Amino acid sequence: MKKRNQLLAATILALTCVHSAQANPYMSLWVGATNPDASGYGSSSDFGVLGGYQINENLAVEAGKRQLGDFSDSDGEFKFSTYELAVVGLLPLNDTYGFYGRLGYLDWKVDVSGTSTRYEDEEDGSEVIYGAGFMITAIDQGNVKFEYSHYDIGSVTIGYVGAGFEIHF
C-alpha cells in the first residue's frame, strides 16, 4: 500500500508541475491482448484508462490503471493489474501520423486464487515499464494509438499489444 501512495503522490506532483506549464491534457481508453511468457497461461484481454499532459510536440507525461488480464492454470487463477506513471516521447512524422515511446514506473498487483487448495493470496511490487507505438490523428482533438508494451511482473514477463483512443481537452 505504501508504494501505491508513493506512486499517487508522484503522479499528482508531476501532473501539477506539468499543468502549470500550459500543458495539453488528455485521456485515453485502451483495449488489447496480453500474453505472459509462463507456460499454460495463454493470452487474455486487457483494458485500461490513462490520463496525461502533452507538454510540447515531443514530450508528454501520463498515469493510469490497466487490468492486464485473468489467467488460470492447474494451480489457480491469476489477475494482473497495474498502476503506471510514464514519460512519453513523441515523434510526429506529419500532421496525421507519428511514433511514440514510453518509459516509466509500474506498480503491479497479482490476485491469486487456488483452485485445488482453495487459497487466496496477493503479490505486489514495482518495476520499470517500456513500450512503443504508432499514432494516427483521427480528429482534431483525438488520436488512435497502437502499442506494444513490456511488463515484468514478478517472475512473469507479459507482452501487451493494444489499441487506444486518446482525446485531448
Secondary structure, DSSP 8 states (H G I E B T S, - for coil): -HHHHHHHHHHHHHHHHHHTTT-EEEEEEEEEEEEESSTT---EEEEEEEEEEEEETTEEEEEEEEEEEEEEETTEEEEEEEEEEEEEEEEESSSSEEEEEEEEEEEEEEEEEESSS--EEEEEEEEEEEEEEEEEEEETTEEEEEEEEEEEETTEEEEEEEEEEEEE-
